[in-house]
Amino acid sequence: MSRKDRKRVNPIEESRKWSEKNIDPPGFNRSLFENKGRGVRTTGRRNAGDFFVSVYRKGYNNEGSVDASEEDGRLGRLVNHGSKKEINCKMKLIGEVLCLFGTRDIHEGEELLYDYGLKSYPWNSKTNHLPVRDHSVCPISLLHLLT
Ligand SMILES: C[S@@+](CC[C@H](N)C(=O)[O-])C[C@H]1O[C@@H](n2cnc3c(N)ncnc32)[C@H](O)[C@@H]1O
């Protein structure tokens, strides 16, 4: 079947399907990135709007943030932050699950990056020289999901 003939799967349905199975979908793998630690790459081309991976299930605090520093063995936990110019995906709340969807077409091997939604980050601070692995808390703001 050609790419043109292939029926497009509804991304929201796709996200629900993989969240229910509680496993990562195929088409992504983990890689090491300089100064960032682990991250996630695609193993093939993806289209704008596609579902990528689920990020985190629960644990929002009063400020509308989650702490994603806890290892959960899933790829979504490893997706790094990107600036507005760098990002290629965006987080949406589907039911109770945070899911990443493509904001543009992306090529094979590209790193998944989304905006964590905060104003400053420890790794950007000129006064903070902690190695990546010493960041004990990784807050991700959910406030932008409500707008
Ligand atoms: C949710 S984890 C992402 C996976 C992480 N790279 C790892 O190896 O466990 C968030 C942490 O990754 C690192 N990180 C994420 N985005 C980064 C960026 N753009 N530059 C440098 N470090 C980043 C920071 O240490 C942050 O606390």
Ligand as a Chemical Component Dictionary entry (heavy atoms), coordinates in Angstrom:
data_LIG
# 
_chem_comp.id                   LIG 
_chem_comp.type                 NON-POLYMER 
_chem_comp.pdbx_formal_charge   0 
_chem_comp.three_letter_code    LIG 
# 
loop_
_chem_comp_atom.comp_id 
_chem_comp_atom.atom_id 
_chem_comp_atom.alt_atom_id 
_chem_comp_atom.type_symbol 
_chem_comp_atom.charge 
_chem_comp_atom.model_Cartn_x 
_chem_comp_atom.model_Cartn_y 
_chem_comp_atom.model_Cartn_z 
_chem_comp_atom.pdbx_ordinal 
LIG C1  C1  C 0  12.475 14.755 31.904 1  
LIG S1  S1  S 1  14.217 14.606 31.997 2  
LIG C2  C2  C 0  14.690 14.286 30.318 3  
LIG C3  C3  C 0  15.645 13.102 30.238 4  
LIG C4  C4  C 0  17.048 13.382 30.739 5  
LIG N1  N1  N 0  17.846 13.969 29.677 6  
LIG C5  C5  C 0  17.695 12.113 31.273 7  
LIG O1  O1  O 0  18.714 11.647 30.739 8  
LIG O2  O2  O -1 17.171 11.564 32.257 9  
LIG C6  C6  C 0  14.667 16.299 32.231 10 
LIG C7  C7  C 0  16.125 16.520 32.487 11 
LIG O3  O3  O 0  16.849 16.443 31.254 12 
LIG C8  C8  C 0  17.798 17.493 31.146 13 
LIG N2  N2  N 0  17.396 18.374 30.033 14 
LIG C9  C9  C 0  16.191 18.435 29.418 15 
LIG N3  N3  N 0  16.195 19.317 28.413 16 
LIG C10 C10 C 0  17.437 19.846 28.391 17 
LIG C11 C11 C 0  18.060 20.837 27.582 18 
LIG N4  N4  N 0  17.442 21.456 26.590 19 
LIG N5  N5  N 0  19.378 21.128 27.826 20 
LIG C12 C12 C 0  20.051 20.504 28.829 21 
LIG N6  N6  N 0  19.496 19.558 29.633 22 
LIG C13 C13 C 0  18.205 19.238 29.422 23 
LIG C14 C14 C 0  17.788 18.220 32.483 24 
LIG O4  O4  O 0  18.743 17.625 33.339 25 
LIG C15 C15 C 0  16.412 17.919 33.020 26 
LIG O5  O5  O 0  16.361 17.979 34.430 27 
# 
loop_
_chem_comp_bond.comp_id 
_chem_comp_bond.atom_id_1 
_chem_comp_bond.atom_id_2 
_chem_comp_bond.value_order 
_chem_comp_bond.pdbx_ordinal 
LIG C1  S1  SING 1  
LIG S1  C2  SING 2  
LIG S1  C6  SING 3  
LIG C2  C3  SING 4  
LIG C3  C4  SING 5  
LIG C4  N1  SING 6  
LIG C4  C5  SING 7  
LIG C5  O1  DOUB 8  
LIG C5  O2  SING 9  
LIG C6  C7  SING 10 
LIG C7  O3  SING 11 
LIG C7  C15 SING 12 
LIG O3  C8  SING 13 
LIG C8  N2  SING 14 
LIG C8  C14 SING 15 
LIG N2  C9  SING 16 
LIG N2  C13 SING 17 
LIG C9  N3  DOUB 18 
LIG N3  C10 SING 19 
LIG C10 C11 SING 20 
LIG C10 C13 DOUB 21 
LIG C11 N4  SING 22 
LIG C11 N5  DOUB 23 
LIG N5  C12 SING 24 
LIG C12 N6  DOUB 25 
LIG N6  C13 SING 26 
LIG C14 O4  SING 27 
LIG C14 C15 SING 28 
LIG C15 O5  SING 29 
# 
